[in-house]
């Protein structure tokens, strides 16, 4: 298993624990895996971002602290 897939799996796991529509969670690798794009249902986007971006910031911190996601950026797309 490659590092990028593990980082994407970590983001997907965290996001599915937060949202109500888990089937709509999709993580896409961009730029050869150096950036991940997280896609959710429109109703769940606010949950993933959180108040003043706190949840998104925490997800980025966990990703950065993991061995596989150290050099990976996370972007939450509309």
Secondary structure, DSSP 8 states (H G I E B T S, - for coil): --HHHHHHHHHHHHHHHH-S-GGG-EEEEEGGGTEEEEE--GGGHHHHH-GGGHHHHHHHHHHHHSSTTTT-EEEE--
